[in-house]
Amino acid sequence: MATYFIRRLLLVIPTFIGITMAVFLITHFVPGGPVERQLMRMRAAAAGGEAAAMSGGGGRPTVSLPEDAVEEIRRYYGFDKPVHVRYGEWLWNVLHLDLGNSYIYQDPVWDIIKSRFPVSIFLGLTGFLLSYLICVPLGVLKAIRHGSRFDFISSGLVFLGYSVPGWALGTALLVLLGGGSFWSVFPLGGFRPDNWEYLGFFDKVTAQIEHMFLPVICYMVGSFATLTILMKNSLMENLGQDYVRTAFAKGLDERRVIFVHALRNSLIPLATGLGHVFSLILAGSFLIERVFNIDGMGYLGYQSIIQRDYPVALGILVISSLLMLLGNILSDVIYALVDPRIRFK
């Protein structure tokens, strides 16, 4: 088993290189990059100056930048080198824990991303814990009452929520329940109120719940159906095993058989999802944070893509891809620990 996990760790290296290389090539060839945006700003500024000078004589200003100025801009952003050379230099810097500087903020990428960690950790951890705390009991109840009216109604609601994207649900919730709507129950967005520093402890707790209630629902809706149905099917499968029938034949109490014997083995498939907790906590959601105007890693990634801030976008890619790859390995480790029947070769 140790050999298997060593191979999995070694496979992280080529997989990481493949992911980052593909995205790096896309950022190199996609139109509207930092060089084009800077040239547009310079041409607009020069055109404005010529238009002011020609305001009395009419005509249309024509602007052409010197070739050496264009080359200097390309050199400043590093686009004067071949793409494979640029990727090699970027990867070398990443190996030395240097993610570069942001084109927009002019600050180190790591400092910009690090400032968003508390928001993403709070959102991700809250959504992750609530998903398990709600879906596990709901799945157990659906398995016990399989085929009942409660099972059919809850299944319809669960799959209805699963079919709606989180960001679309967030938009609908803001229209229905956000500030200024008919039922003005929750604020329109933001992570915390503007007067956060002046609030007391209980007021801070209340304000935080009000601001995070709708975003957390949107975070949970994607995994809600998966966890609930997985819990239900796993428990129903174990209830049909021989050891459960033997326990009933011995006269054990039904609650003890279900919640002690069957439920323990039924939690094994759900335990494997714990390996992805780190990627879920820090990855954030681009569109959900954009809808609710929450300044986390997801919103930062969205802005970096729209503004072509490639160092920030690639920095978020490095962190999220490493967390995803390591999370897959951690899931296998947890699976092997909770189920002694599993043997990786």
Short mmCIF file of the C-alpha atoms (twelve columns), coordinates in Angstrom:
data_MODEL
# 
_entry.id   MODEL 
# 
loop_
_atom_site.group_PDB 
_atom_site.id 
_atom_site.type_symbol 
_atom_site.label_atom_id 
_atom_site.label_alt_id 
_atom_site.label_comp_id 
_atom_site.label_asym_id 
_atom_site.label_seq_id 
_atom_site.Cartn_x 
_atom_site.Cartn_y 
_atom_site.Cartn_z 
_atom_site.pdbx_PDB_model_num 
ATOM 1   C CA . MET A 1   0.000   0.000   0.000   1 
ATOM 2   C CA . ALA A 2   2.881   2.368   0.733   1 
ATOM 3   C CA . THR A 3   4.194   1.814   -2.796  1 
ATOM 4   C CA . TYR A 4   0.793   2.744   -4.216  1 
ATOM 5   C CA . PHE A 5   0.662   6.069   -2.383  1 
ATOM 6   C CA . ILE A 6   4.268   6.869   -3.311  1 
ATOM 7   C CA . ARG A 7   3.344   6.377   -6.965  1 
ATOM 8   C CA . ARG A 8   0.282   8.581   -6.480  1 
ATOM 9   C CA . LEU A 9   2.439   11.326  -4.990  1 
ATOM 10  C CA . LEU A 10  4.897   11.076  -7.870  1 
ATOM 11  C CA . LEU A 11  2.032   11.309  -10.370 1 
ATOM 12  C CA . VAL A 12  1.115   14.682  -8.856  1 
ATOM 13  C CA . ILE A 13  4.170   16.209  -10.567 1 
ATOM 14  C CA . PRO A 14  3.302   15.467  -14.233 1 
ATOM 15  C CA . THR A 15  -0.388  16.113  -13.589 1 
ATOM 16  C CA . PHE A 16  0.366   19.503  -12.078 1 
ATOM 17  C CA . ILE A 17  2.675   20.367  -14.984 1 
ATOM 18  C CA . GLY A 18  0.014   19.346  -17.495 1 
ATOM 19  C CA . ILE A 19  -2.700  21.449  -15.813 1 
ATOM 20  C CA . THR A 20  -0.570  24.561  -15.468 1 
ATOM 21  C CA . MET A 21  0.913   24.235  -18.965 1 
ATOM 22  C CA . ALA A 22  -2.535  24.025  -20.584 1 
ATOM 23  C CA . VAL A 23  -3.810  27.096  -18.726 1 
ATOM 24  C CA . PHE A 24  -0.579  29.000  -19.350 1 
ATOM 25  C CA . LEU A 25  -0.888  28.410  -23.101 1 
ATOM 26  C CA . ILE A 26  -4.486  29.615  -23.035 1 
ATOM 27  C CA . THR A 27  -3.487  32.827  -21.268 1 
ATOM 28  C CA . HIS A 28  -0.743  33.397  -23.839 1 
ATOM 29  C CA . PHE A 29  -2.969  33.154  -26.900 1 
ATOM 30  C CA . VAL A 30  -6.283  34.518  -25.607 1 
ATOM 31  C CA . PRO A 31  -7.034  38.041  -26.944 1 
ATOM 32  C CA . GLY A 32  -7.286  41.055  -24.684 1 
ATOM 33  C CA . GLY A 33  -4.201  40.313  -22.594 1 
ATOM 34  C CA . PRO A 34  -2.258  42.830  -20.499 1 
ATOM 35  C CA . VAL A 35  -0.227  44.053  -23.471 1 
ATOM 36  C CA . GLU A 36  -3.314  44.789  -25.576 1 
ATOM 37  C CA . ARG A 37  -5.062  46.473  -22.636 1 
ATOM 38  C CA . GLN A 38  -2.064  48.699  -21.935 1 
ATOM 39  C CA . LEU A 39  -1.757  49.637  -25.612 1 
ATOM 40  C CA . MET A 40  -5.456  50.535  -25.715 1 
ATOM 41  C CA . ARG A 41  -5.053  52.801  -22.684 1 
ATOM 42  C CA . MET A 42  -2.026  54.526  -24.208 1 
ATOM 43  C CA . ARG A 43  -3.771  55.013  -27.548 1 
ATOM 44  C CA . ALA A 44  -6.860  56.349  -25.795 1 
ATOM 45  C CA . ALA A 45  -4.736  58.816  -23.805 1 
ATOM 46  C CA . ALA A 46  -2.856  59.910  -26.920 1 
ATOM 47  C CA . ALA A 47  -6.086  60.237  -28.908 1 
ATOM 48  C CA . GLY A 48  -7.545  62.414  -26.168 1 
ATOM 49  C CA . GLY A 49  -4.557  64.746  -26.345 1 
ATOM 50  C CA . GLU A 50  -4.713  65.039  -30.123 1 
ATOM 51  C CA . ALA A 51  -8.484  65.587  -30.007 1 
ATOM 52  C CA . ALA A 52  -7.975  68.484  -27.595 1 
ATOM 53  C CA . ALA A 53  -5.350  69.976  -29.876 1 
ATOM 54  C CA . MET A 54  -7.602  69.621  -32.946 1 
ATOM 55  C CA . SER A 55  -10.770 70.829  -31.227 1 
ATOM 56  C CA . GLY A 56  -10.761 74.083  -33.215 1 
ATOM 57  C CA . GLY A 57  -9.975  72.634  -36.638 1 
ATOM 58  C CA . GLY A 58  -12.145 69.506  -36.862 1 
ATOM 59  C CA . GLY A 59  -10.854 66.266  -38.275 1 
ATOM 60  C CA . ARG A 60  -10.314 62.900  -36.652 1 
ATOM 61  C CA . PRO A 61  -7.138  62.190  -34.650 1 
ATOM 62  C CA . THR A 62  -5.043  59.230  -35.732 1 
ATOM 63  C CA . VAL A 63  -2.741  57.654  -33.167 1 
ATOM 64  C CA . SER A 64  0.153   55.308  -33.836 1 
ATOM 65  C CA . LEU A 65  2.510   54.317  -31.082 1 
ATOM 66  C CA . PRO A 66  6.235   53.968  -31.768 1 
ATOM 67  C CA . GLU A 67  7.414   50.427  -32.298 1 
ATOM 68  C CA . ASP A 68  9.994   50.708  -29.536 1 
ATOM 69  C CA . ALA A 69  7.217   51.679  -27.074 1 
ATOM 70  C CA . VAL A 70  5.221   48.603  -28.040 1 
ATOM 71  C CA . GLU A 71  8.275   46.394  -27.615 1 
ATOM 72  C CA . GLU A 72  8.991   47.955  -24.230 1 
ATOM 73  C CA . ILE A 73  5.478   47.107  -23.053 1 
ATOM 74  C CA . ARG A 74  5.849   43.544  -24.289 1 
ATOM 75  C CA . ARG A 75  9.195   43.297  -22.517 1 
ATOM 76  C CA . TYR A 76  7.696   44.676  -19.292 1 
ATOM 77  C CA . TYR A 77  5.024   41.957  -19.213 1 
ATOM 78  C CA . GLY A 78  7.436   39.274  -20.439 1 
ATOM 79  C CA . PHE A 79  5.654   38.672  -23.755 1 
ATOM 80  C CA . ASP A 80  8.811   39.307  -25.760 1 
ATOM 81  C CA . LYS A 81  9.977   35.733  -25.040 1 
ATOM 82  C CA . PRO A 82  8.705   32.466  -26.521 1 
ATOM 83  C CA . VAL A 83  5.861   30.862  -24.614 1 
ATOM 84  C CA . HIS A 84  7.891   27.821  -23.544 1 
ATOM 85  C CA . VAL A 85  10.591  30.070  -22.097 1 
ATOM 86  C CA . ARG A 86  8.013   32.108  -20.204 1 
ATOM 87  C CA . TYR A 87  6.404   28.966  -18.831 1 
ATOM 88  C CA . GLY A 88  9.760   27.578  -17.733 1 
ATOM 89  C CA . GLU A 89  10.617  30.811  -15.908 1 
ATOM 90  C CA . TRP A 90  7.184   30.960  -14.275 1 
ATOM 91  C CA . LEU A 91  7.382   27.312  -13.141 1 
ATOM 92  C CA . TRP A 92  10.888  27.885  -11.754 1 
ATOM 93  C CA . ASN A 93  9.596   30.825  -9.729  1 
ATOM 94  C CA . VAL A 94  6.644   28.766  -8.468  1 
ATOM 95  C CA . LEU A 95  9.043   26.071  -7.256  1 
ATOM 96  C CA . HIS A 96  10.769  28.825  -5.272  1 
ATOM 97  C CA . LEU A 97  7.355   29.879  -3.827  1 
ATOM 98  C CA . ASP A 98  7.273   33.049  -5.927  1 
ATOM 99  C CA . LEU A 99  3.934   33.542  -7.686  1 
ATOM 100 C CA . GLY A 100 4.945   36.901  -9.169  1 
ATOM 101 C CA . ASN A 101 3.272   40.300  -8.894  1 
ATOM 102 C CA . SER A 102 -0.254  41.260  -9.872  1 
ATOM 103 C CA . TYR A 103 -0.707  43.369  -13.017 1 
ATOM 104 C CA . ILE A 104 -3.641  45.219  -11.452 1 
ATOM 105 C CA . TYR A 105 -2.736  45.567  -7.768  1 
ATOM 106 C CA . GLN A 106 1.068   45.740  -8.250  1 
ATOM 107 C CA . ASP A 107 1.471   43.593  -5.122  1 
ATOM 108 C CA . PRO A 108 2.835   40.071  -4.648  1 
ATOM 109 C CA . VAL A 109 0.260   37.500  -5.707  1 
ATOM 110 C CA . TRP A 110 0.720   35.461  -2.533  1 
ATOM 111 C CA . ASP A 111 -0.107  38.468  -0.336  1 
ATOM 112 C CA . ILE A 112 -3.263  39.179  -2.355  1 
ATOM 113 C CA . ILE A 113 -4.461  35.574  -2.177  1 
ATOM 114 C CA . LYS A 114 -3.543  35.215  1.485   1 
ATOM 115 C CA . SER A 115 -5.743  38.172  2.422   1 
ATOM 116 C CA . ARG A 116 -8.754  36.276  1.026   1 
ATOM 117 C CA . PHE A 117 -8.101  33.072  2.982   1 
ATOM 118 C CA . PRO A 118 -10.268 33.924  6.038   1 
ATOM 119 C CA . VAL A 119 -13.332 34.569  3.873   1 
ATOM 120 C CA . SER A 120 -12.925 31.383  1.831   1 
ATOM 121 C CA . ILE A 121 -12.184 29.267  4.905   1 
ATOM 122 C CA . PHE A 122 -15.271 30.584  6.700   1 
ATOM 123 C CA . LEU A 123 -17.561 30.001  3.724   1 
ATOM 124 C CA . GLY A 124 -16.130 26.635  2.744   1 
ATOM 125 C CA . LEU A 125 -15.929 25.188  6.242   1 
ATOM 126 C CA . THR A 126 -19.446 26.339  7.137   1 
ATOM 127 C CA . GLY A 127 -20.955 24.909  3.950   1 
ATOM 128 C CA . PHE A 128 -18.979 21.671  4.309   1 
ATOM 129 C CA . LEU A 129 -19.996 21.029  7.915   1 
ATOM 130 C CA . LEU A 130 -23.639 21.951  7.382   1 
ATOM 131 C CA . SER A 131 -23.835 19.691  4.329   1 
ATOM 132 C CA . TYR A 132 -22.782 16.650  6.330   1 
ATOM 133 C CA . LEU A 133 -24.779 17.598  9.425   1 
ATOM 134 C CA . ILE A 134 -27.992 17.903  7.384   1 
ATOM 135 C CA . CYS A 135 -27.508 15.342  4.607   1 
ATOM 136 C CA . VAL A 136 -26.492 12.403  6.809   1 
ATOM 137 C CA . PRO A 137 -29.630 12.501  9.049   1 
ATOM 138 C CA . LEU A 138 -31.813 13.231  6.021   1 
ATOM 139 C CA . GLY A 139 -30.372 10.278  4.112   1 
ATOM 140 C CA . VAL A 140 -30.878 8.009   7.114   1 
ATOM 141 C CA . LEU A 141 -34.484 9.139   7.472   1 
ATOM 142 C CA . LYS A 142 -35.131 8.610   3.756   1 
ATOM 143 C CA . ALA A 143 -33.680 5.076   3.953   1 
ATOM 144 C CA . ILE A 144 -35.819 4.181   6.954   1 
ATOM 145 C CA . ARG A 145 -38.948 5.603   5.292   1 
ATOM 146 C CA . HIS A 146 -38.121 4.411   1.783   1 
ATOM 147 C CA . GLY A 147 -41.173 4.538   -0.501  1 
ATOM 148 C CA . SER A 148 -43.156 6.782   1.818   1 
ATOM 149 C CA . ARG A 149 -44.644 10.163  0.963   1 
ATOM 150 C CA . PHE A 150 -41.819 11.854  2.859   1 
ATOM 151 C CA . ASP A 151 -39.259 10.015  0.710   1 
ATOM 152 C CA . PHE A 152 -40.865 11.076  -2.583  1 
ATOM 153 C CA . ILE A 153 -41.380 14.709  -1.574  1 
ATOM 154 C CA . SER A 154 -37.883 15.104  -0.140  1 
ATOM 155 C CA . SER A 155 -36.349 13.426  -3.222  1 
ATOM 156 C CA . GLY A 156 -38.163 15.885  -5.474  1 
ATOM 157 C CA . LEU A 157 -36.962 18.857  -3.445  1 
ATOM 158 C CA . VAL A 158 -33.395 17.527  -3.263  1 
ATOM 159 C CA . PHE A 159 -33.094 16.937  -7.003  1 
ATOM 160 C CA . LEU A 160 -34.801 20.241  -7.765  1 
ATOM 161 C CA . GLY A 161 -32.107 21.997  -5.754  1 
ATOM 162 C CA . TYR A 162 -29.416 19.916  -7.437  1 
ATOM 163 C CA . SER A 163 -30.636 20.900  -10.908 1 
ATOM 164 C CA . VAL A 164 -30.328 24.634  -10.158 1 
ATOM 165 C CA . PRO A 165 -26.788 26.103  -10.249 1 
ATOM 166 C CA . GLY A 166 -25.686 27.760  -7.036  1 
ATOM 167 C CA . TRP A 167 -25.166 31.174  -8.628  1 
ATOM 168 C CA . ALA A 168 -28.619 31.079  -10.263 1 
ATOM 169 C CA . LEU A 169 -30.205 30.142  -6.945  1 
ATOM 170 C CA . GLY A 170 -28.305 33.023  -5.330  1 
ATOM 171 C CA . THR A 171 -29.701 35.486  -7.844  1 
ATOM 172 C CA . ALA A 172 -33.246 34.240  -7.232  1 
ATOM 173 C CA . LEU A 173 -32.812 34.386  -3.443  1 
ATOM 174 C CA . LEU A 174 -31.506 37.953  -3.636  1 
ATOM 175 C CA . VAL A 175 -34.518 38.992  -5.708  1 
ATOM 176 C CA . LEU A 176 -36.963 37.311  -3.331  1 
ATOM 177 C CA . LEU A 177 -35.329 37.874  0.055   1 
ATOM 178 C CA . GLY A 178 -32.624 40.501  -0.463  1 
ATOM 179 C CA . GLY A 179 -32.737 44.073  0.744   1 
ATOM 180 C CA . GLY A 180 -35.187 46.190  -1.224  1 
ATOM 181 C CA . SER A 181 -37.363 43.215  -2.256  1 
ATOM 182 C CA . PHE A 182 -40.903 42.514  -1.093  1 
ATOM 183 C CA . TRP A 183 -39.558 40.272  1.701   1 
ATOM 184 C CA . SER A 184 -36.520 42.275  2.743   1 
ATOM 185 C CA . VAL A 185 -35.046 39.704  5.136   1 
ATOM 186 C CA . PHE A 186 -31.333 39.500  4.237   1 
ATOM 187 C CA . PRO A 187 -28.787 42.072  2.996   1 
ATOM 188 C CA . LEU A 188 -27.981 42.268  -0.707  1 
ATOM 189 C CA . GLY A 189 -24.433 41.002  -0.304  1 
ATOM 190 C CA . GLY A 190 -21.052 41.445  1.251   1 
ATOM 191 C CA . PHE A 191 -19.207 39.349  3.778   1 
ATOM 192 C CA . ARG A 192 -19.873 41.650  6.734   1 
ATOM 193 C CA . PRO A 193 -21.691 44.954  7.338   1 
ATOM 194 C CA . ASP A 194 -19.799 48.223  6.945   1 
ATOM 195 C CA . ASN A 195 -20.112 49.063  10.653  1 
ATOM 196 C CA . TRP A 196 -18.671 45.712  11.759  1 
ATOM 197 C CA . GLU A 197 -16.003 47.229  14.016  1 
ATOM 198 C CA . TYR A 198 -18.574 49.197  16.019  1 
ATOM 199 C CA . LEU A 199 -20.931 46.287  16.726  1 
ATOM 200 C CA . GLY A 200 -21.116 44.325  19.957  1 
ATOM 201 C CA . PHE A 201 -20.514 40.594  20.168  1 
ATOM 202 C CA . PHE A 202 -24.134 39.464  19.779  1 
ATOM 203 C CA . ASP A 203 -24.762 42.062  17.060  1 
ATOM 204 C CA . LYS A 204 -21.724 40.730  15.187  1 
ATOM 205 C CA . VAL A 205 -23.039 37.171  15.412  1 
ATOM 206 C CA . THR A 206 -26.453 38.245  14.147  1 
ATOM 207 C CA . ALA A 207 -25.009 40.355  11.324  1 
ATOM 208 C CA . GLN A 208 -22.653 37.562  10.247  1 
ATOM 209 C CA . ILE A 209 -25.510 35.040  10.096  1 
ATOM 210 C CA . GLU A 210 -27.642 37.461  8.072   1 
ATOM 211 C CA . HIS A 211 -24.852 38.086  5.555   1 
ATOM 212 C CA . MET A 212 -23.810 34.443  5.174   1 
ATOM 213 C CA . PHE A 213 -27.175 32.654  5.271   1 
ATOM 214 C CA . LEU A 214 -27.951 32.902  1.554   1 
ATOM 215 C CA . PRO A 215 -24.384 32.309  0.265   1 
ATOM 216 C CA . VAL A 216 -23.995 29.199  2.427   1 
ATOM 217 C CA . ILE A 217 -27.264 27.790  1.048   1 
ATOM 218 C CA . CYS A 218 -25.899 28.286  -2.466  1 
ATOM 219 C CA . TYR A 219 -22.633 26.599  -1.483  1 
ATOM 220 C CA . MET A 220 -24.513 23.591  -0.089  1 
ATOM 221 C CA . VAL A 221 -27.031 23.082  -2.869  1 
ATOM 222 C CA . GLY A 222 -24.529 21.463  -5.248  1 
ATOM 223 C CA . SER A 223 -23.500 18.642  -2.910  1 
ATOM 224 C CA . PHE A 224 -26.798 18.344  -1.068  1 
ATOM 225 C CA . ALA A 225 -28.400 15.795  -3.392  1 
ATOM 226 C CA . THR A 226 -25.201 13.789  -3.828  1 
ATOM 227 C CA . LEU A 227 -24.561 13.342  -0.117  1 
ATOM 228 C CA . THR A 228 -28.200 12.682  0.744   1 
ATOM 229 C CA . ILE A 229 -28.782 10.018  -1.909  1 
ATOM 230 C CA . LEU A 230 -25.368 8.454   -1.266  1 
ATOM 231 C CA . MET A 231 -26.204 8.164   2.434   1 
ATOM 232 C CA . LYS A 232 -29.634 6.706   1.694   1 
ATOM 233 C CA . ASN A 233 -28.417 4.122   -0.832  1 
ATOM 234 C CA . SER A 234 -25.467 3.097   1.322   1 
ATOM 235 C CA . LEU A 235 -27.667 2.526   4.374   1 
ATOM 236 C CA . MET A 236 -30.285 0.618   2.383   1 
ATOM 237 C CA . GLU A 237 -27.567 -1.615  0.940   1 
ATOM 238 C CA . ASN A 238 -26.220 -2.412  4.412   1 
ATOM 239 C CA . LEU A 239 -29.712 -3.052  5.778   1 
ATOM 240 C CA . GLY A 240 -29.982 -5.882  3.260   1 
ATOM 241 C CA . GLN A 241 -26.730 -7.559  4.320   1 
ATOM 242 C CA . ASP A 242 -26.562 -10.866 6.185   1 
ATOM 243 C CA . TYR A 243 -25.105 -9.412  9.362   1 
ATOM 244 C CA . VAL A 244 -28.116 -7.077  9.726   1 
ATOM 245 C CA . ARG A 245 -30.577 -9.947  9.249   1 
ATOM 246 C CA . THR A 246 -28.601 -11.943 11.810  1 
ATOM 247 C CA . ALA A 247 -28.784 -9.051  14.284  1 
ATOM 248 C CA . PHE A 248 -32.559 -8.859  13.838  1 
ATOM 249 C CA . ALA A 249 -32.805 -12.651 14.230  1 
ATOM 250 C CA . LYS A 250 -31.007 -12.427 17.570  1 
ATOM 251 C CA . GLY A 251 -33.718 -10.060 18.785  1 
ATOM 252 C CA . LEU A 252 -31.673 -6.855  18.900  1 
ATOM 253 C CA . ASP A 253 -33.558 -3.582  19.027  1 
ATOM 254 C CA . GLU A 254 -34.270 -2.029  15.627  1 
ATOM 255 C CA . ARG A 255 -32.719 1.311   16.568  1 
ATOM 256 C CA . ARG A 256 -29.543 -0.410  17.764  1 
ATOM 257 C CA . VAL A 257 -29.251 -2.447  14.568  1 
ATOM 258 C CA . ILE A 258 -29.736 0.602   12.329  1 
ATOM 259 C CA . PHE A 259 -27.799 3.283   14.172  1 
ATOM 260 C CA . VAL A 260 -24.990 1.154   15.625  1 
ATOM 261 C CA . HIS A 261 -24.326 -1.692  13.199  1 
ATOM 262 C CA . ALA A 262 -25.634 -0.613  9.789   1 
ATOM 263 C CA . LEU A 263 -24.998 3.133   10.015  1 
ATOM 264 C CA . ARG A 264 -21.328 2.721   10.924  1 
ATOM 265 C CA . ASN A 265 -20.575 0.809   7.712   1 
ATOM 266 C CA . SER A 266 -22.838 3.091   5.689   1 
ATOM 267 C CA . LEU A 267 -20.699 6.121   6.542   1 
ATOM 268 C CA . ILE A 268 -17.646 4.677   4.779   1 
ATOM 269 C CA . PRO A 269 -18.472 6.096   1.298   1 
ATOM 270 C CA . LEU A 270 -19.142 9.533   2.811   1 
ATOM 271 C CA . ALA A 271 -15.879 9.476   4.762   1 
ATOM 272 C CA . THR A 272 -13.903 9.479   1.516   1 
ATOM 273 C CA . GLY A 273 -15.238 12.963  0.752   1 
ATOM 274 C CA . LEU A 274 -13.360 14.326  3.752   1 
ATOM 275 C CA . GLY A 275 -10.191 14.273  1.662   1 
ATOM 276 C CA . HIS A 276 -11.522 17.123  -0.455  1 
ATOM 277 C CA . VAL A 277 -12.239 19.381  2.508   1 
ATOM 278 C CA . PHE A 278 -9.132  21.518  1.897   1 
ATOM 279 C CA . SER A 279 -9.918  22.180  -1.740  1 
ATOM 280 C CA . LEU A 280 -13.553 22.915  -0.876  1 
ATOM 281 C CA . ILE A 281 -12.534 25.331  1.867   1 
ATOM 282 C CA . LEU A 282 -9.996  27.364  -0.097  1 
ATOM 283 C CA . ALA A 283 -11.223 27.112  -3.675  1 
ATOM 284 C CA . GLY A 284 -14.318 29.261  -3.268  1 
ATOM 285 C CA . SER A 285 -16.895 29.744  -5.991  1 
ATOM 286 C CA . PHE A 286 -16.291 32.299  -8.728  1 
ATOM 287 C CA . LEU A 287 -19.922 33.018  -9.561  1 
ATOM 288 C CA . ILE A 288 -21.490 32.640  -6.105  1 
ATOM 289 C CA . GLU A 289 -19.048 35.121  -4.581  1 
ATOM 290 C CA . ARG A 290 -19.601 37.392  -7.571  1 
ATOM 291 C CA . VAL A 291 -23.381 37.320  -7.099  1 
ATOM 292 C CA . PHE A 292 -23.143 38.120  -3.390  1 
ATOM 293 C CA . ASN A 293 -20.172 40.496  -3.779  1 
ATOM 294 C CA . ILE A 294 -18.058 38.540  -1.280  1 
ATOM 295 C CA . ASP A 295 -14.361 39.353  -1.505  1 
ATOM 296 C CA . GLY A 296 -13.016 35.790  -1.284  1 
ATOM 297 C CA . MET A 297 -10.757 33.682  -3.460  1 
ATOM 298 C CA . GLY A 298 -13.586 32.910  -5.868  1 
ATOM 299 C CA . TYR A 299 -14.366 36.563  -6.519  1 
ATOM 300 C CA . LEU A 300 -10.648 37.309  -6.779  1 
ATOM 301 C CA . GLY A 301 -10.309 34.588  -9.419  1 
ATOM 302 C CA . TYR A 302 -13.291 35.969  -11.328 1 
ATOM 303 C CA . GLN A 303 -11.824 39.485  -11.345 1 
ATOM 304 C CA . SER A 304 -8.382  38.252  -12.372 1 
ATOM 305 C CA . ILE A 305 -9.855  36.455  -15.388 1 
ATOM 306 C CA . ILE A 306 -12.012 39.398  -16.460 1 
ATOM 307 C CA . GLN A 307 -9.161  41.898  -16.013 1 
ATOM 308 C CA . ARG A 308 -6.573  39.516  -17.533 1 
ATOM 309 C CA . ASP A 309 -4.514  39.575  -14.334 1 
ATOM 310 C CA . TYR A 310 -2.710  36.387  -15.286 1 
ATOM 311 C CA . PRO A 311 -0.312  36.111  -12.297 1 
ATOM 312 C CA . VAL A 312 -3.244  36.122  -9.855  1 
ATOM 313 C CA . ALA A 313 -5.279  33.679  -11.957 1 
ATOM 314 C CA . LEU A 314 -2.320  31.313  -12.258 1 
ATOM 315 C CA . GLY A 315 -1.567  31.654  -8.542  1 
ATOM 316 C CA . ILE A 316 -5.113  30.580  -7.668  1 
ATOM 317 C CA . LEU A 317 -4.767  27.735  -10.177 1 
ATOM 318 C CA . VAL A 318 -1.568  26.538  -8.485  1 
ATOM 319 C CA . ILE A 319 -3.198  26.448  -5.051  1 
ATOM 320 C CA . SER A 320 -6.513  24.911  -6.145  1 
ATOM 321 C CA . SER A 321 -4.920  22.244  -8.382  1 
ATOM 322 C CA . LEU A 322 -2.450  21.149  -5.692  1 
ATOM 323 C CA . LEU A 323 -5.238  20.969  -3.114  1 
ATOM 324 C CA . MET A 324 -7.372  18.931  -5.506  1 
ATOM 325 C CA . LEU A 325 -4.575  16.467  -6.314  1 
ATOM 326 C CA . LEU A 326 -3.553  16.037  -2.684  1 
ATOM 327 C CA . GLY A 327 -7.214  15.779  -1.682  1 
ATOM 328 C CA . ASN A 328 -7.668  12.803  -4.013  1 
ATOM 329 C CA . ILE A 329 -4.764  11.024  -2.351  1 
ATOM 330 C CA . LEU A 330 -6.063  11.893  1.102   1 
ATOM 331 C CA . SER A 331 -9.465  10.458  0.160   1 
ATOM 332 C CA . ASP A 332 -7.821  7.137   -0.713  1 
ATOM 333 C CA . VAL A 333 -5.946  7.167   2.596   1 
ATOM 334 C CA . ILE A 334 -9.144  7.812   4.564   1 
ATOM 335 C CA . TYR A 335 -10.946 5.098   2.604   1 
ATOM 336 C CA . ALA A 336 -8.221  2.579   3.467   1 
ATOM 337 C CA . LEU A 337 -8.279  3.591   7.144   1 
ATOM 338 C CA . VAL A 338 -12.047 3.354   7.659   1 
ATOM 339 C CA . ASP A 339 -12.509 0.176   5.611   1 
ATOM 340 C CA . PRO A 340 -9.906  -2.510  6.427   1 
ATOM 341 C CA . ARG A 341 -11.101 -4.550  3.442   1 
ATOM 342 C CA . ILE A 342 -9.562  -2.051  1.025   1 
ATOM 343 C CA . ARG A 343 -6.104  -2.948  -0.266  1 
ATOM 344 C CA . PHE A 344 -4.407  -0.671  -2.807  1 
ATOM 345 C CA . LYS A 345 -1.877  -2.313  -5.097  1 
# 
